[in-house]
Amino acid sequence: MRNNFDGQLKELNNNLIEMGALIEHAISAAAGALLSQNIELAATVKADERESDKKEKQIEALCYDLLLRQQPVARDLRIISAALKMVTDMERIADQAVDIAEITTHLVGQKFIKQPEDIAEMAEAAKKMLKESIDSFVNRDLELAKSVLEHDDTVDKLFTTIRGDLIALILENPENGEQALDLLMIAKYLERIGDHASNIAEWVIFMITGEHNTKLHF
């Protein structure tokens, strides 16, 4: 019985890694589409999101099967509960990558009022948080999960800088307003991605320690 349970837990880990890889690609594609103003690349984000939806359903089905058939003990129950919570945050990240791609399609052909390298940096930081939060679950790595929470400060600081720069551009020339708001929305979605990655890390901490001390982002 335990061998079968452990085998299903390994399958759960693999599915989470695969879902995470799809979402990481979606974030990269969304940011890359913005930088290159590539509408075809932006279109691939939706395909990644659809695949991540399928993977989410597989993970949920596996978790419910583990709950119903295996009668897990307390620590195993925390693993399954954490995974169910994690996929909710992961799917929200995928949705936000799609939102970024959709805004990007409206910016194609426009001259940037501000080069989006800092937005690309923010995307990389958020993507790293996602990857490390999932890795911390798979490897039961408490310190890695805690480090993800620390990295959220980096994403937040980048957002604050981008917001300040865009406000200054609007004040300098009100005609910059429409594009500035689009870029600000993209930065806000990336900040939310960082928040959801932090949530995943919080669920990992709960899984390992049984304690949940900090506030989740919704």
Rosetta constraint file for C-alpha pairs under 8 A:
AtomPair CA 1 CA 5 HARMONIC 6.32 0.50
AtomPair CA 1 CA 70 HARMONIC 7.68 0.50
AtomPair CA 2 CA 6 HARMONIC 6.08 0.50
AtomPair CA 3 CA 7 HARMONIC 6.12 0.50
AtomPair CA 4 CA 8 HARMONIC 6.34 0.50
AtomPair CA 5 CA 9 HARMONIC 6.26 0.50
AtomPair CA 5 CA 66 HARMONIC 7.35 0.50
AtomPair CA 5 CA 70 HARMONIC 6.71 0.50
AtomPair CA 6 CA 10 HARMONIC 6.26 0.50
AtomPair CA 7 CA 11 HARMONIC 6.36 0.50
AtomPair CA 8 CA 12 HARMONIC 6.14 0.50
AtomPair CA 8 CA 62 HARMONIC 7.66 0.50
AtomPair CA 8 CA 66 HARMONIC 7.62 0.50
AtomPair CA 9 CA 13 HARMONIC 6.27 0.50
AtomPair CA 10 CA 14 HARMONIC 6.29 0.50
AtomPair CA 11 CA 15 HARMONIC 6.15 0.50
AtomPair CA 12 CA 16 HARMONIC 6.21 0.50
AtomPair CA 12 CA 59 HARMONIC 6.49 0.50
AtomPair CA 12 CA 62 HARMONIC 7.11 0.50
AtomPair CA 12 CA 63 HARMONIC 7.78 0.50
AtomPair CA 13 CA 17 HARMONIC 6.24 0.50
AtomPair CA 13 CA 137 HARMONIC 8.00 0.50
AtomPair CA 13 CA 138 HARMONIC 5.64 0.50
AtomPair CA 14 CA 18 HARMONIC 6.18 0.50
AtomPair CA 15 CA 19 HARMONIC 6.09 0.50
AtomPair CA 15 CA 55 HARMONIC 6.93 0.50
AtomPair CA 15 CA 58 HARMONIC 7.89 0.50
AtomPair CA 15 CA 59 HARMONIC 6.54 0.50
AtomPair CA 16 CA 20 HARMONIC 5.97 0.50
AtomPair CA 16 CA 59 HARMONIC 7.40 0.50
AtomPair CA 16 CA 87 HARMONIC 7.86 0.50
AtomPair CA 16 CA 134 HARMONIC 7.21 0.50
AtomPair CA 17 CA 21 HARMONIC 6.15 0.50
AtomPair CA 17 CA 134 HARMONIC 6.89 0.50
AtomPair CA 17 CA 135 HARMONIC 7.82 0.50
AtomPair CA 18 CA 22 HARMONIC 6.40 0.50
AtomPair CA 18 CA 55 HARMONIC 7.88 0.50
AtomPair CA 19 CA 23 HARMONIC 6.39 0.50
AtomPair CA 19 CA 52 HARMONIC 5.48 0.50
AtomPair CA 19 CA 55 HARMONIC 5.95 0.50
AtomPair CA 19 CA 56 HARMONIC 7.28 0.50
AtomPair CA 20 CA 24 HARMONIC 6.02 0.50
AtomPair CA 20 CA 90 HARMONIC 7.37 0.50
AtomPair CA 20 CA 130 HARMONIC 7.40 0.50
AtomPair CA 20 CA 131 HARMONIC 6.76 0.50
AtomPair CA 20 CA 134 HARMONIC 7.12 0.50
AtomPair CA 21 CA 25 HARMONIC 6.15 0.50
AtomPair CA 21 CA 131 HARMONIC 7.93 0.50
AtomPair CA 22 CA 26 HARMONIC 6.27 0.50
AtomPair CA 22 CA 48 HARMONIC 5.68 0.50
AtomPair CA 22 CA 49 HARMONIC 7.52 0.50
AtomPair CA 22 CA 51 HARMONIC 7.38 0.50
AtomPair CA 22 CA 52 HARMONIC 6.26 0.50
AtomPair CA 23 CA 27 HARMONIC 6.26 0.50
AtomPair CA 23 CA 48 HARMONIC 6.73 0.50
AtomPair CA 23 CA 49 HARMONIC 7.04 0.50
AtomPair CA 23 CA 52 HARMONIC 6.94 0.50
AtomPair CA 23 CA 90 HARMONIC 7.59 0.50
AtomPair CA 23 CA 93 HARMONIC 7.26 0.50
AtomPair CA 23 CA 94 HARMONIC 5.56 0.50
AtomPair CA 23 CA 97 HARMONIC 7.95 0.50
AtomPair CA 24 CA 28 HARMONIC 6.25 0.50
AtomPair CA 24 CA 127 HARMONIC 5.86 0.50
AtomPair CA 24 CA 130 HARMONIC 7.52 0.50
AtomPair CA 24 CA 131 HARMONIC 7.43 0.50
AtomPair CA 25 CA 29 HARMONIC 5.95 0.50
AtomPair CA 25 CA 45 HARMONIC 7.89 0.50
AtomPair CA 25 CA 48 HARMONIC 7.42 0.50
AtomPair CA 26 CA 30 HARMONIC 6.02 0.50
AtomPair CA 26 CA 44 HARMONIC 7.55 0.50
AtomPair CA 26 CA 45 HARMONIC 4.85 0.50
AtomPair CA 26 CA 46 HARMONIC 7.89 0.50
AtomPair CA 26 CA 48 HARMONIC 5.87 0.50
AtomPair CA 26 CA 49 HARMONIC 7.20 0.50
AtomPair CA 26 CA 94 HARMONIC 6.93 0.50
AtomPair CA 26 CA 97 HARMONIC 6.06 0.50
AtomPair CA 26 CA 98 HARMONIC 7.69 0.50
AtomPair CA 27 CA 31 HARMONIC 6.20 0.50
AtomPair CA 27 CA 45 HARMONIC 7.72 0.50
AtomPair CA 27 CA 94 HARMONIC 7.75 0.50
AtomPair CA 27 CA 97 HARMONIC 5.42 0.50
AtomPair CA 27 CA 123 HARMONIC 6.80 0.50
AtomPair CA 27 CA 127 HARMONIC 6.76 0.50
AtomPair CA 28 CA 32 HARMONIC 5.85 0.50
AtomPair CA 28 CA 123 HARMONIC 7.25 0.50
AtomPair CA 28 CA 124 HARMONIC 7.54 0.50
AtomPair CA 28 CA 127 HARMONIC 7.80 0.50
AtomPair CA 29 CA 33 HARMONIC 5.84 0.50
AtomPair CA 29 CA 41 HARMONIC 6.10 0.50
AtomPair CA 29 CA 42 HARMONIC 6.35 0.50
AtomPair CA 29 CA 44 HARMONIC 7.20 0.50
AtomPair CA 29 CA 45 HARMONIC 6.28 0.50
AtomPair CA 30 CA 34 HARMONIC 6.41 0.50
AtomPair CA 30 CA 41 HARMONIC 7.38 0.50
AtomPair CA 30 CA 42 HARMONIC 5.60 0.50
AtomPair CA 30 CA 45 HARMONIC 6.40 0.50
AtomPair CA 30 CA 97 HARMONIC 6.17 0.50
AtomPair CA 30 CA 98 HARMONIC 7.39 0.50
AtomPair CA 30 CA 100 HARMONIC 6.12 0.50
AtomPair CA 30 CA 101 HARMONIC 4.96 0.50
AtomPair CA 30 CA 104 HARMONIC 7.66 0.50
AtomPair CA 31 CA 35 HARMONIC 6.35 0.50
AtomPair CA 31 CA 100 HARMONIC 7.83 0.50
AtomPair CA 31 CA 101 HARMONIC 7.85 0.50
AtomPair CA 31 CA 119 HARMONIC 7.63 0.50
AtomPair CA 31 CA 120 HARMONIC 5.75 0.50
AtomPair CA 31 CA 123 HARMONIC 6.50 0.50
AtomPair CA 32 CA 36 HARMONIC 6.08 0.50
AtomPair CA 32 CA 37 HARMONIC 7.92 0.50
AtomPair CA 32 CA 38 HARMONIC 7.79 0.50
AtomPair CA 32 CA 41 HARMONIC 7.53 0.50
AtomPair CA 32 CA 120 HARMONIC 7.61 0.50
AtomPair CA 33 CA 37 HARMONIC 5.19 0.50
AtomPair CA 33 CA 38 HARMONIC 4.70 0.50
AtomPair CA 33 CA 39 HARMONIC 6.52 0.50
AtomPair CA 33 CA 40 HARMONIC 7.91 0.50
AtomPair CA 33 CA 41 HARMONIC 5.41 0.50
AtomPair CA 33 CA 42 HARMONIC 5.23 0.50
AtomPair CA 33 CA 101 HARMONIC 7.24 0.50
AtomPair CA 33 CA 104 HARMONIC 6.90 0.50
AtomPair CA 34 CA 38 HARMONIC 6.92 0.50
AtomPair CA 34 CA 42 HARMONIC 7.89 0.50
AtomPair CA 34 CA 101 HARMONIC 7.62 0.50
AtomPair CA 34 CA 104 HARMONIC 5.43 0.50
AtomPair CA 34 CA 107 HARMONIC 7.81 0.50
AtomPair CA 34 CA 108 HARMONIC 7.90 0.50
AtomPair CA 34 CA 116 HARMONIC 7.72 0.50
AtomPair CA 35 CA 116 HARMONIC 6.47 0.50
AtomPair CA 35 CA 117 HARMONIC 7.44 0.50
AtomPair CA 35 CA 120 HARMONIC 7.49 0.50
AtomPair CA 37 CA 104 HARMONIC 7.15 0.50
AtomPair CA 37 CA 105 HARMONIC 7.67 0.50
AtomPair CA 37 CA 107 HARMONIC 7.19 0.50
AtomPair CA 37 CA 108 HARMONIC 4.93 0.50
AtomPair CA 37 CA 109 HARMONIC 7.04 0.50
AtomPair CA 38 CA 42 HARMONIC 6.44 0.50
AtomPair CA 38 CA 105 HARMONIC 7.97 0.50
AtomPair CA 38 CA 108 HARMONIC 7.00 0.50
AtomPair CA 39 CA 43 HARMONIC 6.32 0.50
AtomPair CA 39 CA 104 HARMONIC 7.64 0.50
AtomPair CA 39 CA 105 HARMONIC 5.71 0.50
AtomPair CA 39 CA 108 HARMONIC 6.88 0.50
AtomPair CA 40 CA 44 HARMONIC 6.84 0.50
AtomPair CA 41 CA 45 HARMONIC 7.32 0.50
AtomPair CA 42 CA 46 HARMONIC 7.91 0.50
AtomPair CA 42 CA 101 HARMONIC 5.02 0.50
AtomPair CA 42 CA 102 HARMONIC 7.35 0.50
AtomPair CA 42 CA 104 HARMONIC 7.13 0.50
AtomPair CA 42 CA 105 HARMONIC 6.95 0.50
AtomPair CA 43 CA 47 HARMONIC 7.37 0.50
AtomPair CA 43 CA 101 HARMONIC 7.26 0.50
AtomPair CA 44 CA 48 HARMONIC 6.49 0.50
AtomPair CA 45 CA 49 HARMONIC 6.27 0.50
AtomPair CA 45 CA 97 HARMONIC 6.94 0.50
AtomPair CA 45 CA 98 HARMONIC 5.86 0.50
AtomPair CA 45 CA 101 HARMONIC 6.73 0.50
AtomPair CA 46 CA 50 HARMONIC 6.24 0.50
AtomPair CA 46 CA 98 HARMONIC 5.84 0.50
AtomPair CA 47 CA 51 HARMONIC 6.37 0.50
AtomPair CA 48 CA 52 HARMONIC 6.14 0.50
AtomPair CA 48 CA 94 HARMONIC 7.91 0.50
AtomPair CA 49 CA 53 HARMONIC 6.19 0.50
AtomPair CA 49 CA 91 HARMONIC 7.92 0.50
AtomPair CA 49 CA 94 HARMONIC 5.47 0.50
AtomPair CA 49 CA 95 HARMONIC 6.81 0.50
AtomPair CA 49 CA 98 HARMONIC 7.22 0.50
AtomPair CA 50 CA 54 HARMONIC 6.58 0.50
AtomPair CA 51 CA 55 HARMONIC 6.32 0.50
AtomPair CA 52 CA 56 HARMONIC 6.02 0.50
AtomPair CA 52 CA 91 HARMONIC 7.07 0.50
AtomPair CA 52 CA 94 HARMONIC 7.40 0.50
AtomPair CA 53 CA 57 HARMONIC 6.46 0.50
AtomPair CA 53 CA 91 HARMONIC 6.93 0.50
AtomPair CA 54 CA 58 HARMONIC 6.43 0.50
AtomPair CA 55 CA 59 HARMONIC 6.20 0.50
AtomPair CA 56 CA 60 HARMONIC 6.16 0.50
AtomPair CA 56 CA 87 HARMONIC 6.12 0.50
AtomPair CA 56 CA 91 HARMONIC 7.35 0.50
AtomPair CA 57 CA 61 HARMONIC 6.10 0.50
AtomPair CA 58 CA 62 HARMONIC 6.18 0.50
AtomPair CA 59 CA 63 HARMONIC 6.14 0.50
AtomPair CA 59 CA 84 HARMONIC 7.74 0.50
AtomPair CA 59 CA 87 HARMONIC 7.79 0.50
AtomPair CA 60 CA 64 HARMONIC 6.20 0.50
AtomPair CA 60 CA 84 HARMONIC 6.34 0.50
AtomPair CA 61 CA 65 HARMONIC 6.11 0.50
AtomPair CA 62 CA 66 HARMONIC 6.20 0.50
AtomPair CA 63 CA 67 HARMONIC 6.25 0.50
AtomPair CA 63 CA 80 HARMONIC 5.88 0.50
AtomPair CA 63 CA 83 HARMONIC 7.66 0.50
AtomPair CA 63 CA 84 HARMONIC 7.04 0.50
AtomPair CA 64 CA 68 HARMONIC 6.07 0.50
AtomPair CA 65 CA 69 HARMONIC 5.75 0.50
AtomPair CA 65 CA 70 HARMONIC 7.65 0.50
AtomPair CA 66 CA 70 HARMONIC 5.21 0.50
AtomPair CA 66 CA 71 HARMONIC 7.24 0.50
AtomPair CA 66 CA 72 HARMONIC 7.40 0.50
AtomPair CA 66 CA 80 HARMONIC 7.74 0.50
AtomPair CA 67 CA 71 HARMONIC 5.78 0.50
AtomPair CA 67 CA 72 HARMONIC 6.49 0.50
AtomPair CA 67 CA 77 HARMONIC 7.62 0.50
AtomPair CA 67 CA 80 HARMONIC 7.68 0.50
AtomPair CA 72 CA 76 HARMONIC 5.38 0.50
AtomPair CA 72 CA 77 HARMONIC 5.47 0.50
AtomPair CA 73 CA 77 HARMONIC 5.90 0.50
AtomPair CA 74 CA 78 HARMONIC 6.39 0.50
AtomPair CA 75 CA 79 HARMONIC 6.54 0.50
AtomPair CA 75 CA 207 HARMONIC 7.31 0.50
AtomPair CA 75 CA 208 HARMONIC 7.98 0.50
AtomPair CA 76 CA 80 HARMONIC 6.45 0.50
AtomPair CA 77 CA 81 HARMONIC 6.05 0.50
AtomPair CA 78 CA 82 HARMONIC 5.89 0.50
AtomPair CA 78 CA 206 HARMONIC 7.53 0.50
AtomPair CA 78 CA 207 HARMONIC 5.02 0.50
AtomPair CA 78 CA 210 HARMONIC 7.54 0.50
AtomPair CA 79 CA 83 HARMONIC 6.24 0.50
AtomPair CA 79 CA 207 HARMONIC 5.52 0.50
AtomPair CA 80 CA 84 HARMONIC 6.33 0.50
AtomPair CA 81 CA 85 HARMONIC 6.34 0.50
AtomPair CA 82 CA 86 HARMONIC 5.97 0.50
AtomPair CA 82 CA 203 HARMONIC 5.29 0.50
AtomPair CA 82 CA 204 HARMONIC 6.55 0.50
AtomPair CA 82 CA 206 HARMONIC 7.57 0.50
AtomPair CA 82 CA 207 HARMONIC 6.12 0.50
AtomPair CA 83 CA 87 HARMONIC 6.29 0.50
AtomPair CA 84 CA 88 HARMONIC 6.83 0.50
AtomPair CA 85 CA 89 HARMONIC 6.82 0.50
AtomPair CA 85 CA 200 HARMONIC 7.66 0.50
AtomPair CA 85 CA 203 HARMONIC 7.24 0.50
AtomPair CA 86 CA 90 HARMONIC 6.12 0.50
AtomPair CA 86 CA 199 HARMONIC 7.61 0.50
AtomPair CA 86 CA 200 HARMONIC 5.22 0.50
AtomPair CA 86 CA 203 HARMONIC 6.97 0.50
AtomPair CA 87 CA 91 HARMONIC 5.98 0.50
AtomPair CA 88 CA 92 HARMONIC 6.40 0.50
AtomPair CA 89 CA 93 HARMONIC 6.33 0.50
AtomPair CA 89 CA 196 HARMONIC 5.38 0.50
AtomPair CA 89 CA 197 HARMONIC 7.30 0.50
AtomPair CA 89 CA 199 HARMONIC 7.12 0.50
AtomPair CA 89 CA 200 HARMONIC 6.82 0.50
AtomPair CA 90 CA 94 HARMONIC 6.42 0.50
AtomPair CA 90 CA 196 HARMONIC 7.21 0.50
AtomPair CA 90 CA 197 HARMONIC 7.68 0.50
AtomPair CA 91 CA 95 HARMONIC 6.27 0.50
AtomPair CA 92 CA 96 HARMONIC 6.23 0.50
AtomPair CA 92 CA 193 HARMONIC 7.94 0.50
AtomPair CA 92 CA 196 HARMONIC 7.62 0.50
AtomPair CA 93 CA 97 HARMONIC 6.29 0.50
AtomPair CA 93 CA 192 HARMONIC 7.81 0.50
AtomPair CA 93 CA 193 HARMONIC 5.33 0.50
AtomPair CA 93 CA 196 HARMONIC 6.82 0.50
AtomPair CA 94 CA 98 HARMONIC 6.46 0.50
AtomPair CA 95 CA 99 HARMONIC 6.35 0.50
AtomPair CA 96 CA 100 HARMONIC 6.28 0.50
AtomPair CA 96 CA 189 HARMONIC 5.83 0.50
AtomPair CA 96 CA 190 HARMONIC 7.66 0.50
AtomPair CA 96 CA 192 HARMONIC 7.94 0.50
AtomPair CA 96 CA 193 HARMONIC 7.11 0.50
AtomPair CA 97 CA 101 HARMONIC 6.29 0.50
AtomPair CA 97 CA 189 HARMONIC 7.65 0.50
AtomPair CA 98 CA 102 HARMONIC 6.15 0.50
AtomPair CA 99 CA 103 HARMONIC 6.38 0.50
AtomPair CA 99 CA 186 HARMONIC 7.90 0.50
AtomPair CA 99 CA 189 HARMONIC 7.68 0.50
AtomPair CA 100 CA 104 HARMONIC 6.15 0.50
AtomPair CA 100 CA 185 HARMONIC 7.96 0.50
AtomPair CA 100 CA 186 HARMONIC 5.41 0.50
AtomPair CA 100 CA 189 HARMONIC 6.99 0.50
AtomPair CA 101 CA 105 HARMONIC 6.41 0.50
AtomPair CA 102 CA 106 HARMONIC 7.05 0.50
AtomPair CA 103 CA 107 HARMONIC 6.75 0.50
AtomPair CA 103 CA 182 HARMONIC 6.57 0.50
AtomPair CA 103 CA 186 HARMONIC 7.38 0.50
AtomPair CA 104 CA 108 HARMONIC 6.47 0.50
AtomPair CA 107 CA 179 HARMONIC 7.58 0.50
AtomPair CA 112 CA 116 HARMONIC 7.88 0.50
AtomPair CA 112 CA 179 HARMONIC 7.92 0.50
AtomPair CA 113 CA 169 HARMONIC 7.76 0.50
AtomPair CA 113 CA 176 HARMONIC 6.80 0.50
AtomPair CA 113 CA 179 HARMONIC 7.45 0.50
AtomPair CA 113 CA 180 HARMONIC 7.55 0.50
AtomPair CA 114 CA 166 HARMONIC 7.91 0.50
AtomPair CA 116 CA 120 HARMONIC 6.35 0.50
AtomPair CA 117 CA 121 HARMONIC 6.20 0.50
AtomPair CA 118 CA 122 HARMONIC 6.14 0.50
AtomPair CA 118 CA 158 HARMONIC 7.26 0.50
AtomPair CA 118 CA 162 HARMONIC 7.27 0.50
AtomPair CA 119 CA 123 HARMONIC 6.20 0.50
AtomPair CA 119 CA 158 HARMONIC 7.96 0.50
AtomPair CA 119 CA 162 HARMONIC 7.60 0.50
AtomPair CA 119 CA 186 HARMONIC 7.94 0.50
AtomPair CA 119 CA 187 HARMONIC 6.32 0.50
AtomPair CA 120 CA 124 HARMONIC 6.30 0.50
AtomPair CA 121 CA 125 HARMONIC 6.28 0.50
AtomPair CA 122 CA 126 HARMONIC 6.17 0.50
AtomPair CA 122 CA 155 HARMONIC 5.87 0.50
AtomPair CA 122 CA 158 HARMONIC 6.32 0.50
AtomPair CA 122 CA 159 HARMONIC 7.61 0.50
AtomPair CA 122 CA 187 HARMONIC 7.67 0.50
AtomPair CA 122 CA 190 HARMONIC 6.87 0.50
AtomPair CA 123 CA 127 HARMONIC 6.02 0.50
AtomPair CA 123 CA 190 HARMONIC 6.22 0.50
AtomPair CA 124 CA 128 HARMONIC 6.11 0.50
AtomPair CA 125 CA 129 HARMONIC 6.33 0.50
AtomPair CA 125 CA 151 HARMONIC 7.73 0.50
AtomPair CA 125 CA 154 HARMONIC 7.52 0.50
AtomPair CA 125 CA 155 HARMONIC 6.44 0.50
AtomPair CA 126 CA 130 HARMONIC 6.39 0.50
AtomPair CA 126 CA 152 HARMONIC 7.91 0.50
AtomPair CA 126 CA 155 HARMONIC 6.67 0.50
AtomPair CA 126 CA 190 HARMONIC 6.67 0.50
AtomPair CA 126 CA 191 HARMONIC 7.59 0.50
AtomPair CA 126 CA 193 HARMONIC 6.26 0.50
AtomPair CA 126 CA 194 HARMONIC 4.99 0.50
AtomPair CA 126 CA 197 HARMONIC 7.57 0.50
AtomPair CA 127 CA 131 HARMONIC 6.29 0.50
AtomPair CA 127 CA 194 HARMONIC 7.98 0.50
AtomPair CA 128 CA 132 HARMONIC 6.07 0.50
AtomPair CA 129 CA 133 HARMONIC 5.98 0.50
AtomPair CA 129 CA 148 HARMONIC 5.57 0.50
AtomPair CA 129 CA 151 HARMONIC 6.91 0.50
AtomPair CA 129 CA 152 HARMONIC 7.66 0.50
AtomPair CA 129 CA 194 HARMONIC 6.68 0.50
AtomPair CA 129 CA 197 HARMONIC 5.82 0.50
AtomPair CA 129 CA 198 HARMONIC 7.47 0.50
AtomPair CA 130 CA 134 HARMONIC 6.37 0.50
AtomPair CA 130 CA 194 HARMONIC 7.52 0.50
AtomPair CA 130 CA 197 HARMONIC 4.93 0.50
AtomPair CA 130 CA 200 HARMONIC 7.97 0.50
AtomPair CA 131 CA 135 HARMONIC 6.12 0.50
AtomPair CA 132 CA 136 HARMONIC 5.95 0.50
AtomPair CA 132 CA 144 HARMONIC 6.85 0.50
AtomPair CA 132 CA 145 HARMONIC 7.24 0.50
AtomPair CA 132 CA 148 HARMONIC 6.74 0.50
AtomPair CA 133 CA 137 HARMONIC 6.59 0.50
AtomPair CA 133 CA 144 HARMONIC 7.34 0.50
AtomPair CA 133 CA 145 HARMONIC 5.72 0.50
AtomPair CA 133 CA 148 HARMONIC 6.35 0.50
AtomPair CA 133 CA 197 HARMONIC 6.34 0.50
AtomPair CA 133 CA 198 HARMONIC 7.46 0.50
AtomPair CA 133 CA 200 HARMONIC 5.98 0.50
AtomPair CA 133 CA 201 HARMONIC 5.00 0.50
AtomPair CA 133 CA 204 HARMONIC 7.72 0.50
AtomPair CA 134 CA 138 HARMONIC 6.35 0.50
AtomPair CA 134 CA 200 HARMONIC 7.36 0.50
AtomPair CA 134 CA 201 HARMONIC 7.73 0.50
AtomPair CA 135 CA 139 HARMONIC 5.98 0.50
AtomPair CA 135 CA 141 HARMONIC 7.74 0.50
AtomPair CA 136 CA 140 HARMONIC 5.44 0.50
AtomPair CA 136 CA 141 HARMONIC 4.59 0.50
AtomPair CA 136 CA 142 HARMONIC 6.70 0.50
AtomPair CA 136 CA 144 HARMONIC 5.61 0.50
AtomPair CA 136 CA 145 HARMONIC 5.42 0.50
AtomPair CA 136 CA 201 HARMONIC 7.38 0.50
AtomPair CA 136 CA 204 HARMONIC 6.91 0.50
AtomPair CA 137 CA 141 HARMONIC 6.66 0.50
AtomPair CA 137 CA 145 HARMONIC 7.88 0.50
AtomPair CA 137 CA 201 HARMONIC 7.87 0.50
AtomPair CA 137 CA 204 HARMONIC 5.57 0.50
AtomPair CA 140 CA 204 HARMONIC 7.50 0.50
AtomPair CA 140 CA 208 HARMONIC 6.85 0.50
AtomPair CA 141 CA 145 HARMONIC 6.42 0.50
AtomPair CA 142 CA 146 HARMONIC 6.32 0.50
AtomPair CA 142 CA 204 HARMONIC 7.35 0.50
AtomPair CA 142 CA 205 HARMONIC 6.11 0.50
AtomPair CA 142 CA 208 HARMONIC 6.89 0.50
AtomPair CA 143 CA 147 HARMONIC 6.20 0.50
AtomPair CA 144 CA 148 HARMONIC 6.44 0.50
AtomPair CA 145 CA 149 HARMONIC 6.96 0.50
AtomPair CA 145 CA 201 HARMONIC 4.80 0.50
AtomPair CA 145 CA 202 HARMONIC 7.23 0.50
AtomPair CA 145 CA 204 HARMONIC 6.57 0.50
AtomPair CA 145 CA 205 HARMONIC 6.55 0.50
AtomPair CA 146 CA 150 HARMONIC 6.77 0.50
AtomPair CA 146 CA 201 HARMONIC 6.95 0.50
AtomPair CA 146 CA 205 HARMONIC 7.56 0.50
AtomPair CA 147 CA 151 HARMONIC 6.35 0.50
AtomPair CA 148 CA 152 HARMONIC 6.63 0.50
AtomPair CA 148 CA 197 HARMONIC 7.64 0.50
AtomPair CA 148 CA 198 HARMONIC 6.34 0.50
AtomPair CA 148 CA 201 HARMONIC 6.47 0.50
AtomPair CA 149 CA 153 HARMONIC 7.69 0.50
AtomPair CA 149 CA 198 HARMONIC 5.44 0.50
AtomPair CA 149 CA 201 HARMONIC 6.97 0.50
AtomPair CA 149 CA 202 HARMONIC 7.99 0.50
AtomPair CA 150 CA 154 HARMONIC 7.78 0.50
AtomPair CA 151 CA 155 HARMONIC 6.92 0.50
AtomPair CA 152 CA 156 HARMONIC 6.20 0.50
AtomPair CA 152 CA 194 HARMONIC 5.97 0.50
AtomPair CA 152 CA 195 HARMONIC 7.07 0.50
AtomPair CA 152 CA 198 HARMONIC 6.93 0.50
AtomPair CA 153 CA 157 HARMONIC 6.07 0.50
AtomPair CA 154 CA 158 HARMONIC 6.28 0.50
AtomPair CA 155 CA 159 HARMONIC 6.26 0.50
AtomPair CA 155 CA 190 HARMONIC 7.95 0.50
AtomPair CA 155 CA 191 HARMONIC 6.21 0.50
AtomPair CA 155 CA 194 HARMONIC 6.62 0.50
AtomPair CA 156 CA 160 HARMONIC 6.28 0.50
AtomPair CA 156 CA 191 HARMONIC 6.35 0.50
AtomPair CA 157 CA 161 HARMONIC 6.25 0.50
AtomPair CA 158 CA 162 HARMONIC 6.14 0.50
AtomPair CA 159 CA 163 HARMONIC 6.01 0.50
AtomPair CA 159 CA 187 HARMONIC 6.08 0.50
AtomPair CA 159 CA 188 HARMONIC 7.07 0.50
AtomPair CA 159 CA 191 HARMONIC 6.67 0.50
AtomPair CA 160 CA 164 HARMONIC 6.17 0.50
AtomPair CA 161 CA 165 HARMONIC 6.23 0.50
AtomPair CA 162 CA 166 HARMONIC 6.17 0.50
AtomPair CA 162 CA 184 HARMONIC 7.39 0.50
AtomPair CA 162 CA 187 HARMONIC 7.41 0.50
AtomPair CA 163 CA 167 HARMONIC 6.15 0.50
AtomPair CA 163 CA 184 HARMONIC 6.28 0.50
AtomPair CA 164 CA 168 HARMONIC 6.24 0.50
AtomPair CA 165 CA 169 HARMONIC 6.37 0.50
AtomPair CA 166 CA 170 HARMONIC 6.33 0.50
AtomPair CA 166 CA 180 HARMONIC 5.63 0.50
AtomPair CA 166 CA 181 HARMONIC 7.96 0.50
AtomPair CA 166 CA 184 HARMONIC 7.22 0.50
AtomPair CA 167 CA 171 HARMONIC 6.28 0.50
AtomPair CA 167 CA 180 HARMONIC 7.69 0.50
AtomPair CA 168 CA 172 HARMONIC 6.10 0.50
AtomPair CA 169 CA 173 HARMONIC 6.17 0.50
AtomPair CA 169 CA 174 HARMONIC 7.84 0.50
AtomPair CA 169 CA 176 HARMONIC 6.50 0.50
AtomPair CA 169 CA 177 HARMONIC 7.89 0.50
AtomPair CA 169 CA 180 HARMONIC 7.62 0.50
AtomPair CA 170 CA 174 HARMONIC 4.89 0.50
AtomPair CA 170 CA 175 HARMONIC 7.17 0.50
AtomPair CA 170 CA 176 HARMONIC 5.36 0.50
AtomPair CA 170 CA 177 HARMONIC 5.24 0.50
AtomPair CA 170 CA 180 HARMONIC 7.07 0.50
AtomPair CA 173 CA 177 HARMONIC 7.71 0.50
AtomPair CA 176 CA 180 HARMONIC 5.93 0.50
AtomPair CA 177 CA 181 HARMONIC 6.11 0.50
AtomPair CA 178 CA 182 HARMONIC 6.49 0.50
AtomPair CA 179 CA 183 HARMONIC 6.21 0.50
AtomPair CA 180 CA 184 HARMONIC 6.00 0.50
AtomPair CA 181 CA 185 HARMONIC 6.08 0.50
AtomPair CA 182 CA 186 HARMONIC 6.42 0.50
AtomPair CA 183 CA 187 HARMONIC 6.30 0.50
AtomPair CA 184 CA 188 HARMONIC 6.09 0.50
AtomPair CA 185 CA 189 HARMONIC 6.19 0.50
AtomPair CA 186 CA 190 HARMONIC 6.37 0.50
AtomPair CA 187 CA 191 HARMONIC 6.24 0.50
AtomPair CA 188 CA 192 HARMONIC 6.27 0.50
AtomPair CA 189 CA 193 HARMONIC 6.24 0.50
AtomPair CA 190 CA 194 HARMONIC 6.36 0.50
AtomPair CA 191 CA 195 HARMONIC 6.35 0.50
AtomPair CA 192 CA 196 HARMONIC 6.22 0.50
AtomPair CA 193 CA 197 HARMONIC 6.20 0.50
AtomPair CA 194 CA 198 HARMONIC 6.20 0.50
AtomPair CA 195 CA 199 HARMONIC 6.33 0.50
AtomPair CA 195 CA 217 HARMONIC 5.96 0.50
AtomPair CA 196 CA 200 HARMONIC 6.37 0.50
AtomPair CA 196 CA 217 HARMONIC 6.63 0.50
AtomPair CA 196 CA 218 HARMONIC 7.78 0.50
AtomPair CA 197 CA 201 HARMONIC 6.40 0.50
AtomPair CA 198 CA 202 HARMONIC 6.17 0.50
AtomPair CA 198 CA 216 HARMONIC 7.94 0.50
AtomPair CA 199 CA 203 HARMONIC 6.30 0.50
AtomPair CA 199 CA 216 HARMONIC 5.70 0.50
AtomPair CA 199 CA 217 HARMONIC 6.48 0.50
AtomPair CA 200 CA 204 HARMONIC 6.37 0.50
AtomPair CA 201 CA 205 HARMONIC 6.27 0.50
AtomPair CA 202 CA 206 HARMONIC 6.25 0.50
AtomPair CA 202 CA 212 HARMONIC 7.05 0.50
AtomPair CA 202 CA 214 HARMONIC 7.71 0.50
AtomPair CA 202 CA 216 HARMONIC 7.60 0.50
AtomPair CA 203 CA 207 HARMONIC 6.06 0.50
AtomPair CA 203 CA 212 HARMONIC 7.75 0.50
AtomPair CA 204 CA 208 HARMONIC 6.24 0.50
AtomPair CA 205 CA 209 HARMONIC 5.91 0.50
AtomPair CA 205 CA 210 HARMONIC 7.42 0.50
AtomPair CA 205 CA 211 HARMONIC 7.08 0.50
AtomPair CA 205 CA 212 HARMONIC 7.22 0.50
AtomPair CA 206 CA 210 HARMONIC 4.62 0.50
AtomPair CA 206 CA 211 HARMONIC 4.87 0.50
AtomPair CA 206 CA 212 HARMONIC 5.33 0.50
AtomPair CA 207 CA 211 HARMONIC 7.91 0.50
